């Protein structure tokens, strides 16, 4: 099954991953640009301060104010390193020196924010201050100004440098970052395209196998390559496939068993009915015997249908059991009394080791009675005449356990784990002769598990069988009783 590219989880994961990389790179690049810009501005401020200090020391404090513009140092401090421009202004911001600026601006004041701060007697520094340069071109500047007092006179040292160099450096940095982001995105896309296969390939495999299962091919298995989420998903898929397969087999066996169990009595009914219709009715003794067989087979089918409906109800769990606090010992007494009549027909006895205290459980009385009756009935059927069936109860910290021991032929070890399967019989011929449907223990198991307990068997050939039914204790009832 091919998934369209636009709907592919691989494409979605790639887009998400690239988006994350882009966001991270953009945030990191923006932070880097602002950090570099801040550091460069700090460096320019230091150089402007240094340039201003040289003007103060070598011109203002050496020359007469009338000779500032004639100072030889201007040829050195002119358009020197970093293209820094320096000036001496009056205390109100009018250029005094060098000559180029005083002639260019005349009596016009420089209204830079740094100069305005210096006029107020403070050191000023501005970024992106717009002013005209020596070539009468408007520029953006990094500007520094501070007042200097010599005698009774106050001057302002004003140094500045265009932002061209700063902007050029930042532009280069931004270009490199953009190139780096693009390269990272391309490499990320390529790398993730291959890495995504480790996620999508198992999913695609599961899609194909699931489709095959939907078409009836239940024997599917996916290789498990790790214990991560994908590995766990693959493991559970394999487990599900096996269960649908330890279930399809059971379904087929169930259908085959039901068909066989119904076909056998139907064949008998048809055979004896045809015989009767062909003239056996004329012989009263034969007709009576044949009709008795037909009736037995019909009852057998009726019992089978009843058990099948009971299993269907338990499987579907459509109705929730009404549960009350029950005395398990009292239930056992009633059920044993009911089963005693069947046991007496084989000259058997049922020995009940009656516990002194009540054993309280939470359950549905008719259903629990049905389970105990079924277990006792099996014990009576499969035990020889003149034997004893022993019933006793044991109590642990968490549960009550009912043990029913017979003196029958026992169950081989290889069959013990299967006796609770539907239609499973250890001795099929003997079980059918006794009228069993092969569903009694399966129904008992379903009912006990529906109550939160469980049932199991211990046995050995020739030594009888012990059925153990475990029920959860109901502590509140026991406390109230005391």
C-alpha positions as a printed Julia matrix, in Angstrom:
482×3 Matrix{Float64}:
   0.0     0.0    0.0
   1.61    3.23  -1.18
   0.93    6.39   0.84
   0.75    9.66  -1.19
   3.8    11.84  -0.65
   1.79   14.75   0.77
   0.19   12.42   3.32
   3.43   10.61   4.15
   4.54   10.74   7.76
   8.11   10.9    6.45
   7.38   14.22   4.7
   5.57   15.55   7.76
   8.43   14.6   10.04
  10.93   16.15   7.63
   8.95   19.42   7.5
   8.69   19.54  11.29
  12.38   18.8   11.7
  13.41   21.42   9.12
  11.05   23.94  10.75
  12.67   23.29  14.12
  16.15   23.7   12.64
  15.08   26.93  10.91
  13.61   28.38  14.1
  16.68   27.45  16.11
  19.06   28.83  13.48
  17.05   32.06  13.09
  16.92   32.65  16.83
  20.62   31.79  17.21
  21.59   33.94  14.2
  19.55   36.91  15.41
  21.11   36.66  18.84
  24.56   36.39  17.28
  24.02   39.44  15.05
  22.82   41.57  17.94
  25.65   40.33  20.14
  28.27   41.12  17.47
  26.65   44.5   16.8
  26.71   45.38  20.49
  30.34   44.34  20.83
  31.37   46.31  17.74
  29.54   49.42  18.97
  31.38   49.11  22.29
  34.69   48.83  20.42
  33.88   51.91  18.32
  32.99   53.85  21.44
  36.36   52.96  22.98
  38.17   54.14  19.84
  36.14   57.35  19.7
  36.96   58.01  23.36
  40.63   57.38  22.68
  40.59   59.71  19.67
  38.88   62.4   21.75
  41.49   62.01  24.49
  44.32   62.59  21.96
  42.63   65.78  20.66
  42.27   67.02  24.21
  45.85   66.25  25.21
  47.7    67.24  22.03
  45.64   70.19  20.8
  43.28   71.73  23.35
  45.75   71.71  26.21
  48.75   72.66  24.06
  47.52   75.34  21.67
  45.9    78.68  22.18
  42.17   78.51  21.33
  42.74   80.91  18.48
  45.25   78.47  16.95
  43.3    75.21  17.29
  42.54   75.15  13.59
  46.25   75.64  12.74
  47.51   72.72  14.82
  49.81   70.38  12.91
  48.19   67.39  14.63
  45.1    67.73  12.45
  47.03   66.25   9.53
  47.65   63.19  11.68
  44.23   63.06  13.33
  42.27   63.77  10.15
  40.89   60.81   8.22
  43.11   58.41  10.1
  42.54   54.87  11.24
  38.91   53.64  11.11
  38.0    56.9    9.28
  37.37   58.62  12.61
  36.63   62.32  12.29
  37.46   64.6   15.23
  36.42   68.24  15.93
  36.62   70.87  18.58
  33.35   72.65  19.22
  32.47   75.66  21.28
  30.54   75.2   24.49
  27.29   75.56  22.53
  28.26   73.13  19.74
  29.62   75.45  16.97
  32.64   73.96  15.09
  36.0    75.67  15.84
  38.52   73.28  14.3
  39.69   71.83  12.03
  39.27   74.36   9.3
  37.29   72.11   6.91
  34.41   71.73   9.32
  34.42   75.32  10.55
  34.28   76.53   6.94
  31.65   73.93   5.99
  29.28   74.57   8.85
  30.18   78.16   9.74
  28.22   79.3   12.74
  25.76   76.42  12.44
  25.43   74.35  15.58
  25.78   70.58  15.53
  22.6    69.19  17.04
  23.78   65.65  17.55
  22.41   64.11  20.75
  25.94   63.42  21.95
  26.81   67.12  21.45
  23.64   68.2   23.24
  24.63   66.01  26.18
  28.13   67.59  26.19
  26.57   71.09  26.11
  24.78   70.06  29.31
  28.13   69.08  30.84
  27.83   65.33  30.33
  29.55   62.75  28.18
  27.39   61.74  25.23
  27.39   58.8   22.83
  24.91   58.14  20.04
  24.35   55.48  17.43
  22.93   56.26  13.98
  23.09   60.0   14.32
  22.41   61.7   10.97
  24.77   64.53   9.98
  26.62   65.94   6.94
  30.18   64.87   6.28
  33.13   66.83   4.85
  31.91   66.03   1.33
  28.53   67.53   2.15
  26.89   64.07   2.12
  24.41   63.0    4.75
  25.59   59.96   6.69
  24.74   57.91   9.74
  27.31   58.21  12.51
  28.53   56.74  15.72
  29.24   59.92  17.66
  30.99   60.72  20.95
  31.22   64.08  22.68
  32.46   65.36  26.04
  33.11   68.77  27.58
  36.69   69.91  28.28
  37.45   72.93  30.48
  40.72   74.85  30.07
  40.97   77.86  32.34
  37.8    79.85  31.97
  36.94   78.33  28.62
  34.86   75.21  27.95
  35.16   73.31  24.73
  33.54   70.15  23.39
  35.58   67.36  21.88
  33.46   65.66  19.22
  34.53   62.45  17.44
  32.54   60.39  15.03
  32.74   57.55  12.53
  30.26   56.47   9.87
  28.2    53.31  10.38
  29.26   52.06   6.91
  31.98   49.83   8.33
  29.7    48.51  11.07
  26.84   47.88   8.65
  29.14   46.25   6.14
  30.5    43.86   8.77
  27.02   42.99   9.98
  25.82   42.47   6.4
  28.69   40.08   5.77
  27.9    38.23   8.98
  24.21   38.01   8.04
  25.1    36.71   4.59
  27.3    34.0    6.11
  24.53   33.08   8.55
  21.97   32.82   5.73
  24.34   30.59   3.75
  24.97   28.49   6.85
  21.22   28.15   7.49
  20.57   27.08   3.9
  23.39   24.54   4.02
  22.13   23.25   7.38
  18.58   22.93   6.06
  19.73   21.02   2.97
  21.98   18.7    5.0
  19.24   18.25   7.58
  16.69   17.38   4.89
  19.05   14.85   3.31
  20.07   13.32   6.64
  16.5    13.21   7.96
  15.23   11.66   4.73
  17.39    8.63   5.43
  16.94    8.66   9.2
  13.15    8.86   8.81
  13.26    5.43   7.22
  14.05    3.96  10.63
  10.64    5.25  11.77
   8.54    5.02   8.63
   9.76    1.69   7.25
   8.41   -0.35  10.21
   5.16    1.62  10.01
   4.85    0.98   6.26
   5.58   -2.69   6.92
   2.86   -2.75   9.58
   0.42   -1.1    7.16
   1.11   -3.8    4.55
   0.88   -6.6    7.1
  -2.32   -5.14   8.6
  -3.84   -5.01   5.11
  -2.84   -8.63   4.57
  -4.45   -9.55   7.91
  -7.63   -7.72   6.9
  -7.69   -9.9    3.78
  -7.51  -13.03   5.91
  -3.75  -13.77   5.99
  -3.37  -13.8    9.78
   0.1   -15.38   9.97
   2.07  -12.13   9.88
   5.25  -11.13  11.7
   7.35   -7.97  11.74
  11.08   -7.93  12.67
  11.67   -6.17  15.99
  14.82   -4.0   15.92
  14.96   -2.5   19.39
  13.03   -1.72  22.53
  11.97    1.83  21.67
   8.38    2.86  20.87
   8.61    1.5   17.31
  10.04   -1.76  18.61
   7.28   -2.03  21.2
   4.7    -1.33  18.49
   6.17   -4.05  16.28
   6.29   -6.47  19.22
   2.65   -5.84  20.11
   1.65   -6.11  16.45
   3.27   -9.56  16.31
   1.53  -10.47  19.56
  -1.8    -9.3   18.13
  -1.18  -11.27  14.94
  -0.49  -14.42  16.94
  -3.59  -13.89  19.05
  -5.75  -13.34  15.99
  -4.21  -16.4   14.33
  -4.11  -18.88  19.4
  -8.28  -17.17  17.96
  -8.8   -18.0   14.13
  -7.66  -21.56  14.83
 -10.0   -21.76  17.8
 -12.84  -20.37  15.68
 -12.27  -23.01  13.03
 -12.02  -25.74  15.64
 -15.11  -24.37  17.34
 -17.12  -24.43  14.11
 -15.86  -27.93  13.34
 -16.69  -29.14  16.85
 -20.16  -27.59  16.84
 -20.83  -29.11  13.43
 -19.64  -32.51  14.64
 -21.57  -32.33  17.93
 -24.77  -31.44  16.09
 -24.26  -33.8   13.18
 -23.84  -36.88  15.42
 -27.24  -36.62  17.18
 -28.94  -35.4   13.98
 -27.61  -38.46  12.16
 -28.92  -40.69  14.9
 -32.31  -38.95  14.92
 -32.63  -39.21  11.14
 -31.52  -42.83  11.06
 -33.93  -43.99  13.76
 -36.74  -41.82  12.37
 -36.33  -43.33   8.89
 -36.29  -46.8   10.42
 -39.51  -46.04  12.27
 -41.13  -44.67   9.11
 -40.1   -47.75   7.16
 -42.12  -50.01   9.45
 -40.43  -50.21  12.85
 -43.48  -48.45  14.31
 -45.38  -51.7   13.91
 -43.14  -53.27  16.58
 -44.05  -51.48  19.85
 -40.94  -52.63  21.71
 -38.57  -51.51  18.94
 -40.49  -48.27  18.37
 -40.33  -47.42  22.08
 -36.58  -48.07  22.18
 -35.97  -45.99  19.03
 -38.12  -43.11  20.28
 -36.18  -43.13  23.56
 -32.93  -42.79  21.57
 -34.43  -39.96  19.47
 -35.53  -38.19  22.65
 -32.06  -38.58  24.24
 -30.37  -37.17  21.14
 -32.82  -34.26  20.99
 -32.13  -33.49  24.66
 -28.43  -33.67  23.94
 -28.8   -31.11  21.13
 -30.96  -28.92  23.34
 -28.31  -29.01  26.07
 -25.61  -28.21  23.53
 -27.55  -25.2   22.2
 -28.17  -24.0   25.76
 -24.45  -24.21  26.56
 -23.55  -22.43  23.33
 -25.94  -19.6   24.15
 -24.44  -19.4   27.65
 -20.93  -19.11  26.22
 -22.11  -16.5   23.75
 -23.54  -14.44  26.61
 -20.33  -14.73  28.59
 -18.19  -13.83  25.57
 -20.23  -10.78  24.62
 -20.55   -9.58  28.24
 -23.7    -7.74  27.21
 -25.32   -8.07  30.63
 -23.59   -7.18  33.85
 -24.01   -9.73  36.63
 -25.97   -8.69  39.71
 -23.64   -9.45  42.61
 -24.38   -9.71  46.32
 -22.43  -10.69  49.4
 -22.66  -14.49  49.57
 -21.63  -17.14  52.09
 -19.61  -19.61  50.0
 -20.02  -22.31  52.65
 -23.81  -21.98  52.52
 -23.77  -22.21  48.72
 -21.65  -25.36  48.89
 -24.11  -26.99  51.33
 -27.05  -26.29  49.01
 -25.25  -27.49  45.86
 -23.92  -30.63  47.55
 -27.43  -31.45  48.74
 -28.7   -31.04  45.17
 -25.93  -33.26  43.76
 -26.37  -35.95  46.41
 -29.27  -37.54  44.51
 -27.06  -38.05  41.4
 -24.26  -39.47  43.55
 -26.58  -41.95  45.28
 -27.47  -43.44  41.88
 -23.85  -44.66  41.71
 -23.7   -45.48  45.42
 -21.26  -42.6   45.9
 -20.95  -40.24  48.84
 -19.96  -36.58  48.97
 -17.83  -35.67  52.0
 -17.9   -31.97  52.89
 -15.28  -30.81  55.38
 -17.5   -28.04  56.66
 -15.41  -25.05  57.89
 -16.37  -23.51  61.21
 -16.58  -19.93  59.89
 -18.54  -18.43  57.04
 -16.56  -17.58  53.88
 -17.91  -14.39  52.31
 -17.51  -13.53  48.64
 -19.07  -11.02  46.24
 -20.91  -12.83  43.46
 -24.06  -13.95  41.68
 -25.63  -16.83  43.55
 -27.15  -18.73  40.55
 -23.91  -18.49  38.58
 -21.71  -19.67  41.45
 -24.17  -22.49  42.07
 -23.96  -23.38  38.36
 -20.15  -23.63  38.54
 -20.05  -25.76  41.71
 -22.84  -27.99  40.39
 -20.95  -28.5   37.12
 -17.73  -29.47  38.93
 -19.57  -31.87  41.26
 -21.47  -33.37  38.32
 -18.21  -34.09  36.48
 -16.69  -35.62  39.62
 -19.7   -37.91  39.99
 -19.77  -38.88  36.29
 -16.09  -39.75  36.01
 -15.7   -41.53  39.37
 -16.47  -45.25  39.7
 -19.33  -46.55  41.79
 -18.86  -46.88  45.55
 -16.36  -44.01  45.78
 -16.17  -40.8   47.8
 -15.94  -37.24  46.5
 -14.27  -34.89  48.97
 -15.07  -31.16  49.13
 -13.21  -28.79  51.42
 -12.45  -25.06  51.69
  -9.19  -23.28  52.45
  -8.84  -19.58  53.22
  -5.79  -17.38  52.6
  -5.2   -13.69  53.24
  -6.82  -12.76  49.93
  -9.13  -15.58  48.8
 -11.24  -18.65  49.53
 -10.41  -21.85  47.64
 -12.81  -24.73  47.07
 -11.24  -28.15  46.41
 -13.31  -30.94  44.8
 -11.42  -34.27  44.69
 -12.77  -37.35  42.92
 -11.48  -40.91  42.52
 -11.84  -41.05  38.74
  -9.43  -42.15  36.04
  -7.44  -38.88  36.26
  -6.15  -36.61  33.54
  -2.8   -37.06  31.73
  -0.33  -34.24  32.37
  -0.35  -33.09  28.74
  -4.14  -32.63  28.87
  -4.47  -30.73  32.17
  -3.88  -27.29  30.6
  -6.51  -27.97  27.91
  -9.46  -29.36  29.86
 -11.0   -25.87  30.09
 -10.98  -25.42  26.3
 -14.31  -25.6   24.51
 -15.24  -29.11  23.3
 -11.97  -30.55  24.6
 -12.35  -34.03  26.06
  -9.69  -36.32  27.45
 -11.75  -39.41  26.53
 -14.13  -38.32  23.76
 -16.02  -41.59  23.46
 -16.65  -41.9   27.18
 -17.62  -38.24  27.5
 -20.23  -38.52  24.74
 -21.6   -41.7   26.23
 -22.16  -39.84  29.49
 -23.99  -37.04  27.71
 -21.39  -34.3   28.07
 -21.19  -31.43  25.58
 -17.53  -30.57  26.25
 -18.53  -27.03  27.24
 -19.16  -27.37  30.97
 -15.62  -26.58  32.18
 -15.27  -23.77  29.63
 -18.48  -22.2   30.98
 -17.28  -22.66  34.59
 -13.99  -20.97  33.76
 -15.75  -18.01  32.08
 -18.1   -17.52  35.05
 -15.37  -17.67  37.7
 -13.15  -15.27  35.75
 -16.15  -12.97  35.38
 -16.17  -12.89  39.21
 -12.46  -12.05  39.34
 -11.32  -15.54  40.38
  -9.88  -18.51  38.55
 -10.09  -22.3   38.28
  -7.44  -24.95  37.68
  -6.97  -28.71  37.95
  -4.39  -31.02  39.47
  -4.39  -34.68  38.48
  -2.49  -37.8   37.58
  -3.72  -40.86  35.66
  -5.26  -43.42  38.01
  -5.18  -41.07  41.02
  -8.26  -38.97  40.44
  -8.61  -35.26  39.77
  -8.82  -32.23  42.04
 -10.59  -29.13  40.75
  -9.64  -25.9   42.54
 -11.95  -22.86  42.42
 -10.51  -19.59  43.78
 -12.8   -16.71  44.86
 -11.75  -13.3   46.2
 -12.56  -12.71  49.87
 -15.06  -10.04  50.83
 -13.55   -8.52  53.98
 -16.24   -5.94  54.78
 -18.87   -8.64  55.09
 -16.69  -10.63  57.44
 -16.12   -7.58  59.65
 -19.87   -6.75  59.72
 -20.68  -10.35  60.63
 -18.37  -10.21  63.62
